[in-house]
Amino acid sequence: MRLTARALNGLGTLIQNITDVKPSWMQLTVNLYPMPELPEVETARRTLAAALKGKTIQRAEFPEDSIVQCKLPAGALLQAVQGAKVLDVHRKGKYWWIELDRTPWLFGHLGMAGWIREIGKESIRLREHGNAPWEDAEGNVRFMKMRLVAEDGREVVMSDGRRLARLWLAEGAHASKNVAALGADVLDHPWKPADLHKVLSKRQAPIKALLLDQKLFAGVGNWIADEALYQAGIRPARAASTLTIKEIKELLKVLGEIVELAVEAGADSSKYPAAWLFRHRWGGKRGVDEIEGAPIRRETIGGRTTAWVPDRQK
C-alpha cells in the first residue's frame, strides 16, 4: 500500500514537543503517523517484556537513521539504554516504552510496518511485511533499526523497511507529550457506559470518527473501529449524539471483546473468528463483496476508508 501525501494529511500528524529542558534530546519534535493498532503494539510490548524485563541491556545497536531516531544526537539512544536495567515495559494506545533504572527512557511507535521480534523465536507478519525474509543472505536483520541484547543473551530487534517507525527519549511517560495526550486505553482502562454517553451526547461527529480519536479511544485503529461498529449494529456515519445508552453499552462490550481476543491471539489475524468483518474487508482492490449474504459497502467516513454492512448497521 502506498502512503501518499494526501493520505498522510488525512490521517493527521501527532506532534510531540517533549519539554523545554536544555538537553538536545529533550527538545525534539516527533512526527508520528498512527497506523498500528493496539493488538500489534501490545504484542510487541509483551515480546520486549518477556526478553528484557528485570535484566540489564548488555549490548545495544541503533543503526544510523535520523528519520526513525527523530534527529537525535548521534549515540543518544545507545548511551541511554546500554548498561541500563529494564524495570518494566509499558504501552498506552499505540505507543510503547521501556522503563529503565535511570533516565531518560526509550519510547517507540511502530509506524506502518515497523515490527519487534525476539531472535530465535517465531513471529507473526504484518500485512505490510509480505513474504520477504527477516534476514538477508548473510544472516543480517533486514531494515534493522534497533537491537537490544540482555545479559542472558536474549535478543530483540526492531525492523522497518518503510522508515515510518519512531524512537525517542523522555524522562518518563509524563514527559512524552505523545503519551500524555492520550485518552483512556481501551484495553487497560475501558470507558464506563454512563461516562461515555455524557461525552458522546454532545458530539455531532460520526461515531466512526470519534472511535479513531486517540484522546477518547487510545489504541483503536481503522479495522477495530469498523469491526466494533459492525458487531454492535451501529452505522458508522451516525452522529455520536444519537447513540442510546443501550447502544453504547453494546459498543463498549464488543470493543472490549475484539481487543482482548486480538491481543490474546498475539495479533495473529489467522486466529480471528471467521464471522468477523475483518475476514471480509480486504482482498483485491475492493475486498470481499458480501458477508454472510449481506452486501459490504466501502466509503470514506471520518477521513478513513470504512467497511460496513447497511443491512445490519442502523
C-alpha positions as CSV (number, residue, x, y, z in Angstrom):
1,M,0.0,0.0,0.0
2,R,1.4,3.4,-1.0
3,L,1.3,6.1,1.6
4,T,0.5,9.3,-0.3
5,A,0.8,12.8,0.9
6,R,-2.9,13.1,0.8
7,A,-3.3,10.0,2.9
8,L,-0.9,11.3,5.5
9,N,-2.8,14.6,5.7
10,G,-6.0,12.7,6.1
11,L,-4.5,10.7,9.0
12,G,-3.0,13.8,10.6
13,T,0.3,14.1,12.3
14,L,0.8,13.6,16.0
15,I,3.3,16.2,17.3
16,Q,5.5,15.9,20.4
17,N,7.2,18.9,21.9
18,I,8.8,17.0,24.7
19,T,10.0,19.7,27.1
20,D,11.9,22.9,27.4
21,V,14.8,21.4,29.4
22,K,18.2,22.0,27.9
23,P,19.4,18.6,26.8
24,S,19.0,18.4,23.0
25,W,17.3,15.0,23.0
26,M,14.5,16.6,25.2
27,Q,13.8,19.4,22.7
28,L,12.7,17.3,19.7
29,T,9.5,17.3,17.7
30,V,8.4,13.7,16.9
31,N,6.1,13.3,13.9
32,L,4.1,10.1,14.0
33,Y,1.6,8.5,11.7
34,P,-0.9,6.5,13.8
35,M,-1.1,3.3,11.7
36,P,-0.6,0.3,14.0
37,E,-3.4,-0.8,16.2
38,L,-3.4,-1.9,19.9
39,P,-3.1,-5.7,19.4
40,E,0.1,-5.3,17.4
41,V,1.7,-2.9,19.8
42,E,0.7,-4.9,22.9
43,T,2.2,-8.0,21.2
44,A,5.4,-6.0,20.7
45,R,5.3,-4.9,24.3
46,R,5.0,-8.4,25.5
47,T,7.9,-9.5,23.4
48,L,10.1,-6.8,24.8
49,A,9.0,-7.6,28.4
50,A,9.5,-11.3,28.1
51,A,13.0,-10.9,26.8
52,L,14.2,-7.9,28.8
53,K,12.3,-7.2,32.0
54,G,14.4,-7.4,35.1
55,K,17.6,-7.7,33.1
56,T,20.5,-5.4,32.1
57,I,20.8,-4.4,28.5
58,Q,24.3,-5.7,27.9
59,R,24.6,-4.5,24.3
60,A,22.5,-2.2,22.0
61,E,22.6,-1.2,18.4
62,F,20.8,1.7,16.7
63,P,21.9,1.9,13.1
64,E,22.1,5.5,11.9
65,D,18.7,6.8,10.8
66,S,17.9,10.4,11.5
67,I,14.3,9.9,10.5
68,V,13.5,7.0,12.7
69,Q,15.6,8.4,15.5
70,C,13.8,11.8,15.3
71,K,17.1,13.6,14.6
72,L,18.5,12.7,18.0
73,P,22.2,13.4,18.5
74,A,24.4,10.5,17.4
75,G,24.8,7.9,20.1
76,A,22.0,9.3,22.3
77,L,19.9,6.1,22.1
78,L,22.9,3.9,22.7
79,Q,24.0,6.0,25.7
80,A,20.6,5.9,27.2
81,V,20.0,2.2,27.2
82,Q,23.3,0.3,27.1
83,G,24.2,-0.9,30.6
84,A,20.8,0.1,32.0
85,K,18.4,-2.3,33.8
86,V,14.9,-2.8,32.4
87,L,12.4,-2.3,35.2
88,D,9.3,-2.7,33.0
89,V,7.9,-2.3,29.5
90,H,4.7,-0.3,29.1
91,R,2.2,0.5,26.4
92,K,-0.6,3.1,26.1
93,G,-2.7,3.3,23.0
94,K,-0.2,2.7,20.1
95,Y,2.9,3.8,21.9
96,W,5.4,1.6,23.9
97,W,8.2,2.5,26.1
98,I,10.9,0.8,28.2
99,E,11.3,1.9,31.8
100,L,14.9,1.8,32.8
101,D,16.6,2.2,36.2
102,R,17.8,5.6,35.0
103,T,16.5,8.3,32.8
104,P,15.9,9.0,30.0
105,W,13.7,6.1,29.0
106,L,13.3,4.7,25.5
107,F,9.9,5.3,23.7
108,G,8.7,4.0,20.4
109,H,6.0,3.8,17.7
110,L,5.8,1.1,15.1
111,G,4.7,3.3,12.2
112,M,3.1,1.4,9.3
113,A,5.4,-1.6,9.0
114,G,7.7,-1.5,12.0
115,W,7.9,-4.7,14.0
116,I,9.6,-6.0,17.1
117,R,10.5,-9.7,17.5
118,E,12.8,-11.9,19.5
119,I,15.7,-13.5,17.6
120,G,15.3,-17.3,17.5
121,K,11.5,-17.2,18.2
122,E,8.6,-17.4,15.9
123,S,6.9,-14.2,14.9
124,I,3.8,-13.1,13.1
125,R,4.0,-11.0,10.0
126,L,2.0,-7.8,9.4
127,R,0.2,-7.3,6.1
128,E,2.9,-4.7,5.2
129,H,5.7,-7.3,5.5
130,G,4.6,-9.5,2.6
131,N,6.8,-12.7,2.4
132,A,10.2,-11.0,2.4
133,P,12.7,-12.9,4.7
134,W,13.6,-11.3,8.0
135,E,17.3,-11.7,7.3
136,D,19.5,-11.3,4.2
137,A,21.7,-14.0,2.7
138,E,24.4,-13.3,5.3
139,G,22.0,-13.6,8.2
140,N,21.8,-9.9,8.9
141,V,18.4,-8.5,10.0
142,R,17.0,-6.6,7.1
143,F,16.0,-2.9,7.8
144,M,17.1,-3.2,11.4
145,K,16.5,0.0,13.5
146,M,17.2,-1.4,17.0
147,R,18.8,-4.3,18.6
148,L,18.8,-4.9,22.4
149,V,20.7,-7.8,23.9
150,A,20.0,-8.8,27.5
151,E,22.6,-10.1,30.0
152,D,21.4,-13.6,29.4
153,G,21.8,-13.4,25.7
154,R,18.1,-13.0,24.7
155,E,17.9,-10.6,21.9
156,V,15.1,-8.4,20.4
157,V,15.2,-6.4,17.2
158,M,13.0,-3.7,15.6
159,S,13.0,-3.5,11.8
160,D,11.2,-1.2,9.5
161,G,11.6,-1.1,5.7
162,R,9.4,2.0,5.3
163,R,11.2,4.1,8.0
164,L,7.9,5.3,9.5
165,A,8.6,3.9,12.9
166,R,10.0,6.3,15.5
167,L,12.3,6.1,18.5
168,W,12.8,8.9,21.0
169,L,13.8,9.6,24.6
170,A,11.9,11.2,27.5
171,E,12.2,11.5,31.3
172,G,9.1,9.4,31.8
173,A,5.6,8.9,30.4
174,H,4.5,12.3,31.8
175,A,7.3,14.0,29.9
176,S,6.4,12.5,26.5
177,K,3.5,14.6,25.2
178,N,2.6,11.9,22.7
179,V,1.7,9.6,25.6
180,A,0.4,12.3,27.9
181,A,-2.1,13.5,25.3
182,L,-3.8,10.1,25.0
183,G,-7.2,9.3,26.5
184,A,-8.2,6.1,28.2
185,D,-6.6,2.9,26.8
186,V,-9.4,0.7,25.5
187,L,-7.8,-2.5,26.9
188,D,-6.5,-1.4,30.3
189,H,-9.0,1.4,31.2
190,P,-12.2,1.0,29.2
191,W,-15.0,3.6,29.4
192,K,-18.0,3.2,31.7
193,P,-21.1,3.4,29.6
194,A,-22.7,6.3,31.5
195,D,-19.5,8.4,31.3
196,L,-19.1,7.8,27.6
197,H,-22.8,8.6,27.0
198,K,-22.3,12.0,28.6
199,V,-19.4,12.7,26.3
200,L,-21.0,11.4,23.1
201,S,-24.3,13.1,23.7
202,K,-22.6,16.5,23.0
203,R,-20.8,15.4,19.8
204,Q,-22.3,15.6,16.3
205,A,-19.3,14.0,14.6
206,P,-19.7,10.5,13.1
207,I,-19.2,7.8,15.7
208,K,-16.6,6.2,13.4
209,A,-14.5,9.4,13.5
210,L,-14.7,9.6,17.3
211,L,-13.7,5.9,17.7
212,L,-10.5,6.9,15.9
213,D,-9.9,9.8,18.2
214,Q,-6.9,8.8,20.4
215,K,-8.0,11.3,23.1
216,L,-11.2,9.2,23.5
217,F,-10.2,5.7,22.5
218,A,-6.5,5.2,22.8
219,G,-5.4,2.2,20.7
220,V,-8.3,1.9,18.3
221,G,-7.5,2.0,14.6
222,N,-9.4,1.6,11.4
223,W,-10.2,-2.1,11.3
224,I,-11.0,-2.3,15.0
225,A,-13.4,0.7,14.7
226,D,-15.2,-0.9,11.8
227,E,-15.3,-4.3,13.5
228,A,-16.8,-2.9,16.7
229,L,-19.5,-0.9,14.8
230,Y,-20.4,-3.9,12.7
231,Q,-20.7,-6.2,15.7
232,A,-22.7,-3.6,17.6
233,G,-25.0,-3.0,14.7
234,I,-24.3,0.7,14.5
235,R,-24.0,2.7,11.2
236,P,-20.5,4.4,11.2
237,A,-21.8,7.7,9.8
238,R,-24.3,8.2,12.6
239,A,-23.9,11.3,14.7
240,A,-22.4,10.2,18.1
241,S,-25.1,12.1,19.9
242,T,-27.8,9.8,18.6
243,L,-26.4,6.7,20.3
244,T,-28.6,5.4,23.1
245,I,-27.1,4.2,26.4
246,K,-28.1,0.7,25.4
247,E,-26.2,1.0,22.1
248,I,-23.1,2.5,23.9
249,K,-23.1,-0.5,26.3
250,E,-23.2,-2.9,23.4
251,L,-20.5,-1.0,21.6
252,L,-18.1,-1.0,24.6
253,K,-18.9,-4.7,25.2
254,V,-17.9,-5.8,21.7
255,L,-15.0,-3.4,21.5
256,G,-13.5,-4.9,24.6
257,E,-14.1,-8.5,23.3
258,I,-12.5,-7.7,20.0
259,V,-9.4,-6.1,21.5
260,E,-9.0,-8.8,24.2
261,L,-9.3,-11.6,21.6
262,A,-6.9,-10.0,19.2
263,V,-4.3,-9.4,22.0
264,E,-4.6,-13.0,23.2
265,A,-4.1,-14.2,19.7
266,G,-0.8,-12.3,19.6
267,A,-2.2,-10.1,16.8
268,D,-2.2,-13.2,14.6
269,S,-5.1,-12.5,12.3
270,S,-5.3,-16.1,11.1
271,K,-6.8,-16.8,14.6
272,Y,-9.5,-14.2,14.4
273,P,-13.1,-15.6,14.1
274,A,-14.4,-16.4,10.6
275,A,-17.5,-14.4,11.4
276,W,-15.6,-11.1,11.9
277,L,-15.9,-8.4,9.3
278,F,-12.1,-8.3,9.4
279,R,-12.1,-11.5,7.3
280,H,-14.1,-9.8,4.5
281,R,-12.8,-6.2,4.4
282,W,-9.6,-6.9,2.4
283,G,-8.9,-8.8,-0.8
284,G,-8.1,-7.4,-4.2
285,K,-8.9,-3.7,-4.7
286,R,-12.3,-3.7,-3.1
287,G,-12.3,-6.7,-0.7
288,V,-15.0,-9.3,-0.5
289,D,-18.4,-8.1,-1.7
290,E,-20.6,-9.8,0.9
291,I,-20.5,-11.2,4.5
292,E,-23.0,-14.0,5.1
293,G,-25.1,-12.9,2.1
294,A,-25.2,-9.2,3.1
295,P,-23.5,-6.6,0.9
296,I,-20.5,-4.7,2.2
297,R,-20.3,-1.0,1.5
298,R,-17.0,0.8,1.4
299,E,-16.9,4.6,1.7
300,T,-14.9,7.4,3.3
301,I,-16.1,8.3,6.8
302,G,-14.2,10.4,9.2
303,G,-11.4,10.7,6.6
304,R,-10.8,6.9,6.6
305,T,-11.9,4.1,4.3
306,T,-14.8,2.4,6.1
307,A,-16.3,-1.0,5.5
308,W,-19.8,-1.5,6.8
309,V,-23.0,-3.6,6.2
310,P,-26.1,-1.5,5.6
311,D,-28.4,-4.4,6.2
312,R,-27.1,-4.9,9.7
313,Q,-25.9,-1.5,10.9
314,K,-28.5,1.2,11.6
